[in-house]
């Protein structure tokens, strides 16, 4: 997998509250192949873990805004509002993919 090291800039339809947009902007700052806990992300923006989780759940562009990189302090957390089933398989595969190609 080639990596030019340059960020990709996309113009997305702005959706959600100011708070959700703040969370989504922070998600975009999580490096490829890295993870952060809901609580750590919440501390970073002066919020609560549950509020961050709710914003992740409502992410309108989950493959572009990498909410899969946010995990629970005790495990995987959720993905797209689900904590089991196919969505969790997708989250695990995305994390595995990034781990395999991380610089």
C-alpha positions as CSV (number, residue, x, y, z in Angstrom):
1,X,0.0,0.0,0.0
2,X,1.5,3.3,-1.1
3,X,1.4,6.2,1.3
4,X,2.2,9.6,0.0
5,X,2.3,11.1,3.5
6,X,0.0,13.9,2.4
7,X,-3.5,14.4,3.9
8,X,-6.5,14.1,1.7
9,X,-8.9,17.0,1.9
10,X,-12.5,16.4,1.2
11,X,-15.4,18.8,1.4
12,X,-18.3,17.0,3.1
13,X,-21.8,18.1,3.7
14,X,-21.8,19.6,7.2
15,X,-24.2,17.9,9.5
16,X,-24.9,17.7,13.2
17,X,-24.4,20.0,16.1
18,X,-21.4,22.1,16.9
19,X,-20.4,19.5,19.5
20,X,-20.7,16.6,17.1
21,X,-18.6,18.5,14.6
22,X,-16.0,19.1,17.3
23,X,-15.9,15.3,18.1
24,X,-15.7,14.4,14.4
25,X,-12.8,16.9,13.9
26,X,-10.9,15.2,16.7
27,X,-11.6,11.8,15.1
28,X,-9.8,13.0,12.0
29,X,-6.7,13.8,14.1
30,X,-6.3,10.3,15.3
31,X,-3.4,8.9,13.3
32,X,-3.8,5.9,10.9
33,X,-3.3,2.7,12.9
34,X,-3.8,4.4,16.3
35,X,-6.6,4.2,18.8
36,X,-7.9,6.4,21.6
37,X,-10.4,5.7,24.3
38,X,-13.8,7.4,24.5
39,X,-12.7,8.9,27.9
40,X,-9.4,10.1,26.6
41,X,-11.0,11.8,23.6
42,X,-13.6,13.3,26.0
43,X,-10.9,14.7,28.2
44,X,-9.1,16.2,25.2
45,X,-12.2,18.2,24.3
46,X,-13.6,18.8,27.8
47,X,-16.6,16.5,27.5
48,X,-17.8,13.1,28.7
49,X,-17.1,9.7,27.3
50,X,-20.8,8.9,26.7
51,X,-21.3,12.1,24.7
52,X,-18.3,11.2,22.6
53,X,-19.7,7.8,22.0
54,X,-23.1,9.2,21.0
55,X,-21.3,11.5,18.5
56,X,-19.4,8.5,17.1
57,X,-22.6,6.6,16.8
58,X,-24.1,9.5,14.7
59,X,-21.1,9.9,12.5
60,X,-22.5,10.4,9.0
61,X,-19.3,9.4,7.2
62,X,-17.8,6.4,9.2
63,X,-15.4,5.3,6.5
64,X,-14.0,8.9,6.1
65,X,-14.3,10.1,9.7
66,X,-12.5,7.3,11.5
67,X,-14.8,6.6,14.5
68,X,-13.6,3.0,14.5
69,X,-10.3,4.3,16.1
70,X,-12.2,5.1,19.3
71,X,-12.3,2.2,21.8
72,X,-13.5,1.5,25.3
73,X,-11.1,1.4,28.3
74,X,-12.3,-2.2,28.7
75,X,-12.4,-3.4,25.1
76,X,-13.6,-2.5,21.6
77,X,-16.5,-0.4,22.5
78,X,-19.1,-0.1,19.7
79,X,-19.4,0.8,16.1
80,X,-22.3,2.6,14.5
81,X,-24.3,2.2,17.6
82,X,-23.8,-1.6,17.8
83,X,-21.8,-3.6,20.3
84,X,-22.0,-7.0,18.6
85,X,-22.6,-8.6,15.2
86,X,-21.5,-7.5,11.8
87,X,-20.7,-3.9,12.7
88,X,-18.2,-5.0,15.3
89,X,-16.7,-7.4,12.8
90,X,-16.2,-4.3,10.5
91,X,-14.6,-2.3,13.3
92,X,-12.2,-5.2,14.1
93,X,-11.3,-5.6,10.4
94,X,-10.7,-1.8,10.0
95,X,-8.4,-1.8,13.0
96,X,-6.6,-4.9,11.9
97,X,-6.1,-3.5,8.4
98,X,-4.7,-0.2,9.8
99,X,-2.4,-2.1,12.2
100,X,-1.0,-4.2,9.3
101,X,-0.2,-1.1,7.2
102,X,0.8,1.3,9.9
103,X,4.2,3.1,9.3
